[in-house]
Amino acid sequence: MLRISRLTDYGIILLTHMARSPALLTCSAAELAVRASLPLPTVSKLLKTLARTGLLSAHRGVKGGFSLARRPEDISVAEIIRALEGPIAITECSMHPPGQCGLEQFCPVGNHWQQINRAVQKALEGLTLAAMAHPFPRKVALFRNHEKKLQPHSEQ
């Protein structure tokens, strides 16, 4: 099963909350913990990590906290995942350039995994924090044809 970690999921949730409230330029860990219904220690740890990786800016002082380092439109989900988990790779061999695996010349599926990995990365690069901050439309174009098949035929 392909799955991001719970911490990465929480990190995306926190950044999404920040992107939804541009009027609140700076958010404290405590505010975000309440808004996201997450434990404060977890939120603090994630915010520090995201600040170290450059996705957030940390502000000291009485009105301190964290703010997005860039506009939500300029932050991809792929960047967030890489900041919290490291390189995006479906398999171990997907993390390395060709020629570094001793089994590569005998592997019948390596090229396919590389292609799948590139497709996943491209999809995640194309999805921005701004898009994540908006509700997902109920009827997605991908399902429209399927829904039509499920509707009863009109009598003529």
Buried (B, 14 or more C-beta within 10 A) or exposed (E): EEEBEEBBEBBBBBBBBBBBEEEBBBBBBEBBBEBBEBEEEBBBBBBBBBBEBEBBBBBEEEEEBBBBBEEBEEBBBBBBBBBBBEEBBBBEBBEEEEEEBEEEEEEEEBEEBBEBBEEBBEEBEEBBBBBBBEEEEEEEEEEEEEEEEEEEEEEE
